[in-house]
Every structure is written in structure tokens, then in C-alpha cells.
């Protein structure tokens, strides 16, 4: 439940910082332009309550596996709302978990003002996932980069535990370092 204590720290410091970053201890963030991408999404998405989370991947057996796209067998992105900004597509996914979120001061104030009911509660999966993602759902619509541009904004899970649980080499969300080709299907908007 330590993750919920971090949220209280954010609330106490809302006037002191411009950005509030939650990142699990096994997540690696390589993207040097994360704040620029988040700012652009916040400015241009057209939705007051939209936030952008990265796609999460693991490296396993010389493949890059977008694990949150393989865990949920009933993936949904074309049935939910979408945004396109400068040719990059973003969609609400049925599994928004990233083990990461980053809220601007304005978004943090919006979250506080919403008087979250899910505060300190296990909402989905477990305490870590609830604190890292699902507690945000009652205030925000959570977007991720669409499968057509998965790597626009991504983080790496340092471990390979999810890939070992479901090592589907033929998954359309697995990129081979050996094969040099992508299995990601083209997805038509509905």
C-alpha cells in the first residue's frame, strides 16, 4: 500500500512542482522527450480529462513483447475513443496499465478536486496496479499509443515475468530482434 502514500505526497506538494511522476521500481524510462510528448498530448488531445500513459514492453528471447497487449485477450481500442495528433494515433485501451503515470499540476489539481472514491482502495488486479493506474480511471480517460505506432511512447519492464507466463512468439505485439520484421497488423479505424 506504499504507492498510495506516494499519492498523498503528491497532494501535499501540488503547488511546488509542475509534474508528478509515478513509476514502479522495475520500469525503465529511456525516452528523453517524455515531458514534451505529454505536454503535446495534453495541449492537443481536445479532452480535458485525458491523460497519456506509455505502452509497456519486456525483452525476452531476443524479442520485444508489448505485454499489456498480450495479457488482455479481449483487447479493445477501436470501440473506445481515439485521438490523432500530428499523424500519431492514441486510443483508450481496455487494459490501460503501464506501471507509470505522469500528471501535470493542472491534472493533479483536477484529480484532487474530483474527491476520488478509489483512494487507498484495490480497484483492479492488486494494490500496485490500482495505485499505478486504475485509481485514475474515475477522473481520467487513459490513452496509450495505438498499435500502429506502439513505440511512440513506451517504457520497459526490467523483468521478463509476463513474457514467461505467456511466451507467444507469434503474437502480433512481439517484435523480433532476430527476424527484423514486425508482426504488428495494420489496424483500420472503426
Buried (B, 14 or more C-beta within 10 A) or exposed (E): EEBBEEBEEBEEEBEEEEBBBBBBEEBEBEBEEBBEBBBBBBEEBEBEEBBBBBBBBBBBBEBBBBBBBBBBEEBEBEEEEBBBBEEBBBBBBEBBBBBBBBBBBEBBBBBBEEEBEBBBEBBBBEBBBBBBBBBBBBBBBBBBBBBBBBBBBBBBBEEBEBBEEEBEEEBBBBBBEEEEEEBBEEBEEE
